[in-house]
Amino acid sequence: MDTLPLAPSLDPADILARLIRCASVTPADAGALELVESLLKPLGFHAERPIFEEPGTPAIENLLATLGQAGPHLCFAGHTDVVPPGSEADWSLPPFSGEVKNGELYGRGAVDMKGGIACFLAALARLESKGALPPGRISLLVTGDEEGPAINGTVKLLDYAEARGHRFDACLLGEPTNPAALGDMIKIGRRGSLTGVVTLLGRQGHVAYPHLADNPTRRLAPVLATLLDTPLDAGTERFQPSNLEVTTVDTGNPASNVIPARVELRFNIRFNDRWTPDSLRAEVLRRIEAGLAASGAEGKAADLYEVIWRTPVSDVFVTSPGPLVEALSASVEAVTGRVPELSTSGGTSDARFIKNHCPVVEFGLVGRTMHMANERVALSDLETLTAIYETFVTRWFAAQS
């Protein structure tokens, strides 16, 4: 078993191992935010841990920590909650042990995204130890509700911070953005996300007497064809093509001798800047009705189908080139020698909430093992990311003067 180098407060691997040992599977916190707060307070940060809740949702603890009273305001955002580890038998090392093997630190959240938080904390500690923390303000927004429903986390934490007078000039989100090696990619935007449920309506009956029933599954194939066969678009200058994916089809019918009264299909669309949520909803409805017409269905639309649109909807966005993107790109190149790709690929993140408050970019560890058994990160990558963050903080504040 390898040993971990450096003093604990300056060492991202030590911080990460301690964070991983907090089994903070959404919505549990398991002491993760308390640990982050304990590492920030010696640096002079003032920390608050608001708890947000709504009926029917679990209460979620969050962290807002701020250093400084005036000047340019940089925010670092992230989450300490993690997805479940699955069967421990699939792991080479226990998923919440934070152990190191062959130069890699194992554990749920190692890259998504306790590793990013650990590196930013270590970067701040190293700057402080050299007396090099820049003048201005630095805040951390850390939630425990990113991997879950994302209702009682970042979106409310941002409003909480704003109500207390915080105005952020820029935000770095520490999600794992690199596909193969540190320095590959900065995320400067994300496609939007829209989820819906279509229910095709029929009339229940006995399979031996089909003339007395109306089987909605007969209309399923044409509707699926119109939804899926024609691409939504071919992509745009800054975004990959939009895609609609059907994720479940269900009649809710356990009997083999009953014609179902309804068939439900759920779908999600990841969309680019060719669309707005409203124009996309209209296109989906158009396709459904075209599929019903192709099936030969007759009658009013309200008698043939229903659509429920799930919330929240994630809007498409992109952060334009400027001091934030430039400072991060220059920092990545200075430390790694690579010129990072400025990308809008991938799924959604809490950047979809942050972009309503300030410009936001994402940069973190290599994401190849996130959400997998044996999620792990090389100790050398933790050192490299810490150096990038340290350089970025210095460069961003220098650009504000």
Sequence and secondary structure as in RCSB ss.txt:
>XXXX:A:sequence
MDTLPLAPSLDPADILARLIRCASVTPADAGALELVESLLKPLGFHAERPIFEEPGTPAIENLLATLGQAGPHLC
FAGHTDVVPPGSEADWSLPPFSGEVKNGELYGRGAVDMKGGIACFLAALARLESKGALPPGRISLLVTGDEEGPA
INGTVKLLDYAEARGHRFDACLLGEPTNPAALGDMIKIGRRGSLTGVVTLLGRQGHVAYPHLADNPTRRLAPVLA
TLLDTPLDAGTERFQPSNLEVTTVDTGNPASNVIPARVELRFNIRFNDRWTPDSLRAEVLRRIEAGLAASGAEGK
AADLYEVIWRTPVSDVFVTSPGPLVEALSASVEAVTGRVPELSTSGGTSDARFIKNHCPVVEFGLVGRTMHMANE
RVALSDLETLTAIYETFVTRWFAAQS
>XXXX:A:secstr
     S GGG HHHHHHHHHTS  BTT  TTHHHHHHHHHGGGT EEE  EE  TTS  EE EEEEE SSS EEE
EEEE  B     GGG SS TTS  EETTEEESTTTTTTHHHHHHHHHHHHHHHHTT   SSEEEEEEES SSS  
SSSHHHHHHHHHHTT   SEEEE    BSSSTTSEEE EE EEEEEEEEEE B EETT GGGSB GGGGHHHHHH
HHHSS S S  SSS   EEEEEEEE     SSEE SEEEEEEEEEE TT  HHHHHHHHHHHHHHHHHHTT  S 
HHHHEEEEE S  B  EE  SSHHHHHHHHHHHHHHS   EEE  S   THHHHTTTS EEE  SB TTTTSTT 
EEEHHHHHHHHHHHHHHHHHHHHHH 
